[in-house]
C-alpha cells in the first residue's frame, strides 16, 4: 500500500498544479467587456443634420468644398477641429454629410418672450430684412437684422396715421440708419 501512496500523491499534486495554472491563465486573458444595451443607431440622414448643425457658415462652406474636391481626410480634420469630437465620430459625420448634403441653417436664437410695445432694445434676427419704399423716381431701402414683418408693419402704421416722428424713431431704433435717413424713408410711406 505504501507503494501506491507515492503515485497517488504525485497525481493529486499534478492535478492541483493544473487547476492553479488554468486559473492563472484565465486571469491573464482580457475579459470581453459586457455588451452595453444596444442604442438605436441614428440614420445617416439624421447624423448629417446633427453634424451640419454644429458648424458655423464658414466651416460649413469649407467642409463641403473639401468634400467636393475629394479631400476626405482634410474634411475630417476640419470637422474634428471645428467640433472637438473624436476621430471616429468626425469620420462618421463627414461620411454622412457627403452622403446626405445639408444646407447651412443658422443656429436658432433662443425664444424670447413677446412684448406688446416697441422695445427700447431691439432683438437681432438670424436674417436680414429689406424694406423698400418708393414714390415716383425716389426709392429708399433699409436693410437690417433688427427688422421683421411685424416691426415694419408697426412703423408703416405709424407713418400712415401721421405720427412720422414716432415712425422715424422706431425705424432708427431697429436699423443702422440716421434719423434724417429714417425721416426720408418714412416720407415715402405716407399716403
VENLINVEN-V186675 format. One record per backbone hydrogen bond with DSSP energy under -0.5 kcal/mol. NH is the residue of the N-H (numbers start at 0). CO is the residue of the C=O. E is the energy in kcal/mol with one decimal. If there is no record, write none. Layout:
NH:CO:E
NH:CO:E
This chain:
3:0:-0.6
4:0:-1.3
5:1:-1.0
6:2:-0.7
7:3:-1.7
8:4:-2.3
9:5:-2.0
10:6:-2.2
11:7:-2.4
12:8:-2.5
13:9:-2.4
14:10:-2.3
15:11:-2.3
16:12:-2.1
17:13:-2.4
18:14:-2.3
19:15:-2.5
20:16:-2.4
21:17:-2.3
22:18:-2.0
23:19:-2.2
24:20:-2.4
25:21:-1.9
26:22:-1.6
27:23:-1.3
28:24:-1.5
46:42:-2.4
47:43:-2.2
48:44:-2.2
49:45:-2.5
50:46:-2.6
51:47:-2.5
52:48:-1.6
53:49:-0.5
53:50:-1.0
54:51:-1.4
59:55:-2.6
60:56:-2.3
61:57:-2.6
62:58:-2.7
63:59:-2.1
64:60:-1.8
65:61:-2.2
66:62:-2.3
67:63:-2.4
68:64:-1.6
69:66:-1.3
70:65:-2.6
71:69:-1.2
74:70:-2.1
75:71:-2.6
76:72:-2.4
77:73:-2.4
78:74:-2.5
79:75:-2.7
80:76:-2.4
81:77:-2.4
82:78:-2.4
83:79:-2.4
89:85:-2.3
90:86:-2.6
91:87:-2.5
92:88:-2.4
93:89:-2.6
94:90:-2.2
95:91:-2.3
96:92:-2.6
97:93:-2.3
98:94:-2.1
99:95:-2.7
121:119:-0.6
124:144:-3.8
128:143:-3.0
130:128:-0.5
130:141:-3.1
132:139:-2.6
134:137:-2.4
137:134:-1.9
139:132:-3.0
141:130:-2.8
143:128:-2.3
146:143:-0.5
151:147:-2.6
152:148:-2.3
153:149:-1.9
154:150:-2.2
155:151:-2.5
156:152:-2.3
157:153:-2.4
158:154:-2.3
159:155:-2.6
160:156:-1.6
161:158:-1.1
162:157:-1.9
163:161:-1.5
166:162:-1.9
167:163:-2.7
168:164:-2.3
169:165:-2.4
170:166:-2.3
171:167:-2.4
172:168:-2.2
173:169:-1.6
174:171:-1.1
181:177:-2.2
182:178:-2.4
183:179:-2.0
184:180:-2.2
185:181:-2.8
186:182:-2.2
187:183:-0.9
187:184:-0.7
188:184:-0.7
188:185:-1.0
189:185:-1.2
